Amino acid sequence: MFRQVTGVPTAYTLAPLNYRKLSLFLLLLIGLLTACSVYFASRLRFDYNFENFFPKGDPDLAYFLSYRDKFGNDNDYLLIGLENQGSLFEQPFLTKVDSLTSFMQRQPHVEAVLSPTTVKSPIIEQFGYFEIPYLHVAEPERYEQDSVAIYTSRELVGTLFSENARAVSIFVQTSDNLGKEASDTLMAALNGKLAQLQLQESHVAGKALAQSVFVDKMKIELAIFMSASILLVILFLWITFRTAWGVLVPLVVVLLSVLWAMGVMGLFNKPIDVMTMLLPTILFVVGMSDVIHILSRYITELGNGMEKLPALKITVKEVGMATFLTSLTTSIGFLTLLTTAIVPIRNFGLYTAIAIGLAYVLAFTLLPAILILIKKPNPVRARRVDFSWPILLGRMLRFVLQHPKEILVSSFAIIVISLAGISQIKVDTTLLEDLGDDDPILQDFRYFEDNFSGVRAFEMHLIAAKGHSMYDLEVLHEVEKLERYLTHTYGLNFITSPASVVKTINRAQNGGLDDYFKLPESKRGLQQVKQRLQAFRNRSELRSLVTADAAEGRLTGKMKDIGSAAATVQNDSLRSYIRQHINPDFLHTRLTGSSILLDKNNAYVTKNMMQGLLIAFGVIALIVGLVFRSLRMVVISLIPNVIPLLMIGGLMGFMGVNMTVSISIIFTIAFGIAVDDTIHFLSKLKLELLAGKSLPYAVKRTFISAGKAIIITSCILVAGFLTLVLSTFDATFYVGLFVSLTLLFAVVADLYLLPVLILLFYKHPRK
């Protein structure tokens, strides 16, 4: 220690003044950056658009966008299901249905409404064209006759009228790519009208509903996650440090990290979606890890009798590199998500990685600055808080040293069992996979599956062969063959195509008789249909099915959401049928549509997950290899982190959890975070070995010294991620559950398996 000589301050007495000024400057700079972050964060908006999950850069996406430009979107609609306790053929009920139909036709952002009370059968006679309504709402004496006409018309049953004759469905075509505000306005108007009509039972499904409700859900859940995380962290910080500053200082540092991350997203105008909604919670608990490691080491040094500044210097020196490496590996774990073709997942990975870097910067600027400026903690109290940890960790280490064989055998058994579970995992997804079974939106969705034609869109591009048009009889016969296969084998309902239009016109020209709902039998009959179609060429219904030159057409329909795995099998069978039975001299086809694109994400799930994990493994191996210059240590460091991933995969298989795009990211996220404990352990071990300690003694010192921070940070991480199980989104729920379990398994592996592997297999070179 320096002494005071002739009244001149020594270097030691000057240092605190210099560091104090530097700390004040840092606080001022951080304050200015925080003000900027507040401004940009205030510009953030919430967004839900499932089309963002289409695989970008995929040739099928480019094809679909071109197809959509010609025929319109396949998911801009609302379905309204209305059920009566008795028969649907009751005047009070049908009057309400008609009132709702008229109301929806007047709403902005509504292009067309197809309703049971307005659907009509066209009749074409030599004196002109007229339409007969299937339902005469104001004439109940005609209901019996109407019901016969309706239930003998194949295209109406299961689409507008349920098979049990108790419910009806209204199809509302909305404007293309309806935004959040427009969706909210439309849904508010619809819900208000439904409440006014006091219908016995109503159900709504469609993009506008999902966009409106999902965004509101995200706002509520983000507030719940952050509140629960803050409360849990406060609890753990108080248990750990038992001081007000030990709670408030870490909270300030990490909350500013979250605010800065939100500011960066606002700066680049990136909305909060169902993926980035997880960012604040993840950053809050992950950023707390760095702060805990710094504070734990700082308090330990204070408890050993050191002053503030020397204690901080030792803390930064010994914890700084390890914390930098853990922040780097965690960021890389998230950056591996950039390998996916799904834009929301790529944005989530990129901005979470940036946020973790910002949290690291704040941990080593703001935190030391605050610690320098605040009063030094009581060293007696610091020692008392730290007193029980060496005893607990010593007992754990004795167990490890006494049972190495049992630990190795147990680890091998866990690997075998986990592999058995992994073999049972299925890659499958549905349109509303993120919603739990009890969610009202999903229940309404299933209502249309059970009572009507379903809500999964089917789209097929029809292209007439060279020298033909969609209205040639040979081409229409090929389309009709497709319709029969799709109806009887594929399971498609509510089919509309150029062939169905021609059948409708043919029926209209023959008195509206259902026996004539078929293709004309002669070229003369077809010519009459073509003449009538020429008169209808400007009607939107026809433009959405056939191009102006009649060279291309659209076959569209609805079906049950059978899942991507089953749909892929059915589509393969459909393609096989087309190759064998559809004559390419007349017709060419290609499957397209939003459902196909979402299904195709399955092809990316396993590929992206393996790419991400391999990149993460490679980076960790490189870091450990550079630190230890030992291939053995590289293998040793990976084993305790691979086993937890295998255990999670096994649990998913045994629990019957399907592998989806959202769930596949769990593995790369979990690995990037879980490996932090290993790096902290190995970094401390390296310092002990460089100090000349023997390997067994270095392991002991590392276990006692680093074990506390590893356990505390793991508890905070597990508790923080567990808040995500409060979500009503399945993907978010499983991220919270499985990442928490991975971190729990990882800390056990790092404290029990890792020391055994080091002592048995690592050969430290003696100098």
N, C-alpha and C positions, 0 to 999 in steps of 0.2 A: 504494500500500500504506500502511495506517495505521501510525502509530508509537506506542510506549509513552510516556506522559507522566505523571510524578510517581507512578509506581507504580500508576496506575489502568488496568485493562485496557481496551483499545479495543473498539469494536464488533466488529472482526474477530476478536479473541481470545475474545470472549464467544460468538460465533456457534456455534463448534463444540460448546461445552458445551450450548447450547440444543438444537441439532440432535441431539446425542448422547442427551439425555434424551427427546426426541421419538421417536428411533429405538427406544430401550428400551421406551417406552410402546407403540409400534406392534407391536413383537415380542411383548409381553405380550398385547395384544389379539388378534393373529393366532394366538398359541398357544391362547388360550381358544376362538376360533372353530374352530381345527383340532381341538381335543378334541371339540367338538360334532359336527364333521363325521365324526370317527372313529366316534362313537356311532351316528349315523344311517346311515353307510355300512355298518356291521356288520349292519344290518337288511335290506340289499339281498338280493334273491333272483333267480335266473335263471328265465326263463319262455319256453316256446315253444308258441304256440297259433296255428295258421295261420288260425283264424277271426278273429283280430284284423285280418287283412288284408282282411276284407270291407269294402266302401265304406260307411262310416257315413253315415247320413242318406239313403241311397238307398232309394227306394220298394220296389225288389225285395228289399232286406234285410228291411224290415218285413214284407213278404209271406211271405218264407221263415220268419221267426221264428214267425209265426202258424201257418203250415203245419206247422212242426216241433212246435209244441205239440199238434197233433192227431195226428200220425203218428210222431213220434220223429225222432231225428237220422239223417242219412244217412252219417255217417262215424265213428260209434262202433263200430268193429269191428277185428278182427285176422284176417288170412288166414295160414294155415299151409300151406305146400306141402311135400309129402314125396314124394321120388322114389326108386324102386327101379331098380337097374341092369338087371334083367330085367323080367318082367311084374309089374304090381301085384298080380296074382292069385297070390300066394305067401303061404302061411300065416304064416311068421315076420314078414314085412313087415306084413301086415294085423293081426296080433296087436299089434305095436308101435303101429300107427295107433289101434287100439281102446283100448290102454292110455293113449295120450296124450289121446284123446277123454274118457275117464272122468276123467282127472286134471284137464283143463281145466274140466269140468263142476262140479268141487268147489271151484274157486278163487273167492275173493271178487272182487267187481266184474265177474263174468261172468254175464250174464243168460241166455244160451242158446248152445248149440253145435250146429251142423249139420255132421255128419260122414258120410263114406262108409260107416262101419260102423254107423251108427245110423239112417240115412235109410230110410224104409219106405214101401211102397205101401199106401194105405188101401183096404180092401175093405168094402163095405156090403151086407149081405144081410138078408133078412127076419128072421133070427134075431139080428141084431146087427151091431156094428161091430168090425172087427179090422184089424191092420196086418201086412203081410208084409215082412220086411226084404229089401232088394235084395241084401245080402251076408250070407252065412252063414259068419262068420269061423271058427267051430270045426268046420266041415264042408267040408274042401277038395274032397271028391268032388262038391260042388255048384257049384264055382267056374265050370265051363264053362257051366252053365245060368244062373248069376248074371250072367256076362259078357254073355250074349245079352240078358237082361232089361235090364241097365244100358245097353248101347249101342244099344238100340232105344227108350230113353226120352230124348226130345230135351232135356228140362229138366235132365238129369244130366250130359250130355257137355259138356265145356268149363266146367263149374261145379264139380262135386265130383270128376269124373274127367277126366283129360286125354285128348285124342283119340288119342294114341299108346299108351294103356293102360299107361303106365309110372309115372304120378304121380297123387296124389290131393290134394285141397285141403280143409282144415277151416276152416269159417267160425265165428268166435267173436264173438258180440254182447256188447260190454262195456257197463258202466253209462254213463249220459249224462254228457258233459263230464268225463271221467276226468282227475284232476289228476296232477301230476308224481310225487308220492310213490306214489300208487296204481299209476300206470303202471310205475314202477320195480319195485314189488313183483311185479306181474303178469309183467313181462318176466324178472325174476330167476327166478321159479318156472318159467316156460316154458323158459328156456335151461337151467336145471338138469335138467329132465325130458328135454329133447332130448339133452343130454350123456349122461344115464343110459341112454337107449334106444339110443344109438350107431347112429342111422340113417345110411344111406349119403349122403343129401343132403337138406337141409332149407332152407326159405326162409320168411321172415316179413315181412309188410308190414301197415301200418295205423297209425292215429293214436297208439295207446299206444306203439308202437315209436318212431315219429318223436319224440314228446314226450320219451321217455326218452333217446334217443341224441342228439338235437339239443342238448339242454341240456348234456350232458356234453361235446359238441364245442365249444360256446360257451365253457365254462369253460377248456378246454385252450387254445383259440385266443386267448382274451383274455390268458392268461399268456404265450403265445408272442409275441403282438404287442407287449405292453408290454416284455418282456425284450429283444426284438430292437430296438425303438425306443430304449430306454435305452442299449444298447451302441453303436448307430450314432451317437446324439447325443453320447455321451461321446467317441467317436472324432473327430467333427467339431469339437467344442469344444476338444479338445486340439490338433488341427491348427491351429485358428484362434488360440487364446490362449496355448498352451504353458505354462499355469500351473495349479496345483491349484485355486486359487480360481476361475479362469476356467472350470473344469469343474463344481466342486461348487456354487457359488452359483447358476448358472442351473438346475442339476438340482433343487436344493431348492425354488426358486421355482415351477418348472413342476410338480413332483410334488405340491406343496401345492395347486396349481390343480386337478389331477386329483382329489385327495382331497376338496376342497371340492365339486367337481361331483358326485362320488359321494354326498357327504353331502346335497346338495340333492335328488337323486333318492330317497335313502332317506327324507328328510323328507316328501316327497309320496307315498311308498309306490309308486314306479314301478319295476317290475322291469327287469332287464337282459334284453333280447331280441336277436334276430338283427340288429336295426338299432342299438340303443343300445350293443351290444357294441363298435361302432366308436368310440364317444365318447372313451374314455380315450386311445386311440392318436392320434386326430385332435387332441384338445386338447393332448396332449403335444407334438406337432410344431408345431401352430399357435401355441400359447402360447410356444414357444421363439423364435418369430419376433420378438415384442416384446422379449424379453430380449436377443437378439442385437443388435438395432438400438440398444438403450440401451448395452450394454457396448461395442460397436464405437465409438460416438461418444465414450463416456467415455474409452476407452483412447487414442483419437486426441487428445483434449484433454490428457490426461496426457502423451502423447508430445510435445506442443507446449510442455510446461513448466509447465502450470497445476497448482494445488493441487487437492486432492480436492473441496472444497466448490464453488469456482467451476466446476470441470469438470462437477460434477453439475448445477449450475444451468443451464449452457449446454446440457447434454445434454437435460435435461427441457424446456427452452424450445424447442429446435430439433426434438427427436424426439417430444415429447409430443403435439403436435397431429396430426402425421402418423400416429403410432401409434394415437391415439384414432380417427382416421378409418378406418384399416385394420381395427381391431377392430370398429368400427361396420359397415363394409361386409361383413366376414366374417360377423358375427352376422346381418345382414340376409339374406345369401345362404342361411343356414340357416333363418331365420325364414320365408323364402318357401315352405318345405316345409309350412307350416301351411295352404297353399291346397289341399293334397291331402285326399282323403276317407279316406285310409288311416291309421289311428290310430298304428301303430308308427312310420311315417315322420314324422307330425306330432310325436310325442313326441321322436323323434330330433332333429328340427330345433329344437324349443323348448329342450330341455335342453342341446344343444350351444351354442346361442346364449347361454344363461345362463352356461354354463361359460366361454365366451370372454370375456364381460364380467368374470367373476370373475378370470380370468387377467390381464386388463388392470389390474384394481385391484391385484392382488398385484405385478405388474411395476413399478408406480409407487408402491408403499408398502413392501413387503418388500424388494425389490431395493435401492432407495436406502438404506434403513435398514441393511441388511447392509454395503453399500459404505462407509457412514459409520463403522461400528463396526470394520471390519477394517482391517488395516494397508494403507497406500497402496502400490499396486503400483510396482515399479521402473520409472521412466519410460524409462530406457535400454532395458530389455527391451521395454517397450511400443512404443517406436519401432522396435526391431529386428523385432518381430512384424509391424508395419504397413508395413515398408519396401518389400516387393516388390509390394504392391498397386498403388500409383500407376503403376509401370512397366507392369504387366500391363494395367491399365485404359487407360493412355495408348495402348498399341498397339491395343487394341480400338476406341478412339475414332477413331484415325487411319484404321482400316479403314472405319469407318462414314462418315467425311467424304470418303473417296476413292471410295466405291462407292455413292452414294445411288440412282442409277438402277437398278443391278443389284439392290439390296435391294427397291426398289419392284416391279420386274418379277417377281422371285422370289416376293414376297408375293402378287401377283395370280395367278400360276400356281398357287400352293398353294391359293388360294381356289377356283379353277376345278376342280382335281383333287378337293378335299374335297367340293364340291357333287356331283360325280359319284358319290363314294362314299356320300354321305348319301342319294342317290336309291335306293340299294339296301337301305337299312335296312328290316327288317320288324318290325312290332309283333306279338309273339307270346309266349306263356308256357305253361308246363306245370306240373303239380301239384308236382313236385320240381325246379323250375328252379334252385334254389340249389345243388344237388349236382352234383359233377363226374361224368363218365362212368364213372370207376373206383370210385366210392363203393359200398361193399357194399350200402347201403340201396337205392340206385338200381338196382343189379344184381338184387336180390331183387324190386324193383318190376317190372322188365322181365320177370323170370321168369314172373310171373303174367300179364303181357300176352302172352307168347309161348305159354304152355301152358294158360291158363285164360281166363276171360272179361274179364280186366283189372281195374283198381281204380278207374277214374274213375266216380264215381257219376252216375247219371241219375235225375232226379226230375221227374215231371209230376203236377200236381194235376188230378184229374178231378172235375167237378161235374155232377151230373145236372140236366137242364133242369127247369124248374118243372113239377110234376105227375108227375115220374118219380123212380125210385130207381136206384141203381147196379145193382140186380138185375133191372131190367126187361130183357126180351130185346132190345128195340131199342137200349137203351143199351149192353148188352154187345156187340152186333154192331159198334157204332161203336168200342168199345174194342179189339175183335179186329182191326178194320181198322188201327187205330193200331199194334198189336203186329206185324202183318205188315210194315207199312212200316218200323218200327223195326228189325226183324230182318233183312229182306232189303235194305233201301236205306240205312238210317241206320248199321247196324253195331252194334246193341245186343245184348247177351247177358244171360243169367240174368234174364229179364224176369219180374216178379211183379206181378200186378194183380188187381182183382176178377174179371176174365174168366178169368185162369189159375186162380183159386180155384174158380170154378164148373166149369171143365173138369176139375179134379182130382176134385171131388166127383162129377161125372157119370161119370168113369172108374171111380171107386170103386163106384158103384151098378151098374156093368155088369161086375162081376167083375174089375176092375183091368186090363182089356184096353186096350192103347194106341190101338186104333182108336176108342175112345170118349173120348179126350182132346180133346174138342171141346165146343162149346156145345150144350145140349139142342136138339133140332129142334122140339120142341113145347112149348106152354105148360104142358102137364101134366108133362112131364119137368122143366121149369124149376121148377115148384111143388114137386116132390119134392126138388130141390136146395135150394130156399129153406127147406124144413122142416128139412133136415139142417143148414144153415147157422145156423138159429135155435138149434140145440142146441150149436153151436160158438161162439156169439157172444162168449163170455167168454175164448176162447183168445187169447193175446197175438199170435199170427201173424195172426189175422183183424183184431184191433183196430188193428194197424199198417197195414192196407190199406183198411179201410172204417170210416167213422164209425158210431156207434151207430144213428143214424137212417137210415143207408144213402144219405144225400143226397150224400156226397162220398167220393171214393176216391183211391187213390195208385197210380201206375204207376212202378215202380222197376226199375232194372237196372244192369248194369256194362258198361263198354266200355273200349277201349284209350284211352290218353291221347294223343289226336291233336294236342293243342295248341289254344290258345284261338282262333287265327285260323281253323283248319279247322273247329273246333267252331261258331264263329259262322256260318260259311257253311252248315254242315249244319243248324243250328237255324233259320236263315232259310228253308231249303228245307222243313224240317219244318212250320214255321208256314204256309208257302204250301200244302203238302199238306192241312193241317187246314182251311184256308179253303175249299179246293176240294172236299174229299171227306168231311169230317166234318159231319154234320147238326147244326146248333146247336139244332134243335128237341128233340134228345135229349141232347146232351152238349156241355159247355164244358170247355176245357182251358187250362192255363197252365204253362209251363216254370218250374221253380224249382230250388232245391238249391244246395249249397255250390260245386259246379263252375261253375254259371252265374254266381254272384257273383264267384268268382275270375277268370273270363273277363271279366267286366264291368270289372275293373280296367283292362283294355286301353283302354277308352273314356276313361279318365282320364289315361292315361300322357302322351300328347302335349299334352293340354289343360293338365295341371298343370305340365309342364316349361316350356311356353311362358309360362304365367302367372308362374312363378317367375323365369324369365329376364327377362321384361319388367319386373317389379318391381325386380329387381336392377339392370338397365340404367338404369331411371328414377332410382333412388337414387344411383347412381354419377354419372349425368349432373347431378343436382341438386347434389351435393357439388362436383364440378369446376366447374360453372357458378358456384356461390357463391364459390369460391376465385379463379377467374380472370375472372369476368364476361365470358366469351367463348364463344359457340356453337361457334366453330371448335375451341377447345380441348376442348370436350365431345366432339365427333366424333373428334378426334385421340386422346383418351384411351380411347375405346371400341374403336377399330380393333385395337390390339395385343392386346386381350382377347377379341374376338370371333373372330379368326383361329384361336387355339388351340382354341376350342370347335368350330369348323368342321373343323379337322384331326382332332379326336377323333371327331366324327361320321363323317367320311370313313373313318377307320381301322375303325370299327365296321362300316360298310357293306362294306368290302373284306374284312374278316375273317369276315363272316357272323354277327356277334353280334346277336341279336335284341334289340329294345327291350322291356324289361320294366319293371314298376313299380320294382323295386330299382335297375335300371341307369339309369333316367331321372333319378334324383336326382344322378347324377354331374355333370351340366352345371351345375346351380345351385351345388353344393358347390364345384366347380372354379373357377367364375367368381368366387364370393365370396372365395376364397383367392387366386387368381391376380392379382386386381386390386390386391392390397396393394402389390405392387412398383411398379405404375404410380402409386399414390397417394404412396408414399415419394419417387419420382422427381420428381413434379410439385410436391410440397410443398417439397422442397429447391430446385427451380427457382424457385418463387415467392419464397422467401427471398432468393435471389441477385438476382432482378430487383428486389425491393424495396430491396436494398442499392445499386441504381444500376448494376448490371452490364449490359453489352450482352447481347442474346439469345445470340449464339454463345459468348461467354465464360461466361455463366450456364449454358449447356448443358454446357460443358466442366467447370466447377467441380462441377456436379451429378453428372455422369457419374463423375468421379474420387472424389467424396465419398460419394455414395449407392451407387455400383456395388458396393463391397465387401460392404456389409450385404445388398444385394439378392441377390448371388451366394451368400453364405454361408447366408442363410435359405432360399433356394430349394433349395440342396443338402440342407439338413436336412429340409425339407418333402418333397422327392422321396424321400430315403432313408427317412423315416418312413412315408410312404404305401406305399412299395414293400414294407414288411414285411407288408402285407395280402395280397400275392400268395401268401403261405404258407398262406392259408386253403383249406379244402376246400369252402367255400361259394362257388359261382360268382359271386354278386352281390358278395360281399366281395372276391374276387379281382379282379373287373373295376373295382370302386371304387379299389382300390389301384393297378392298372395304369394306368387311364385318367386318374385325377386326377394321378398322378405325371407322366405324359406331358404333360398339360395344363400343369402347373407348369413343366416343362422348356421346352415351347414358349413359354410366357408370358414366362419370363426372357429367352429369346433375342429375342422380339419387343420387350420393353421396352428392351433394351440395343442393339438394332440398328435396329429399325423406328421406335420412338418418337422417338429423336433426329432422324431424318430427317424425319418428319412435322412435328415442332415447327419445325425450321429452315426447311422449305419452305413451310409453310402457316400457321404462327401469326404474327400481326402484333402484337408487343408495343406497347401504347400508350406513347409517350414523354411524360413530364411536363415 
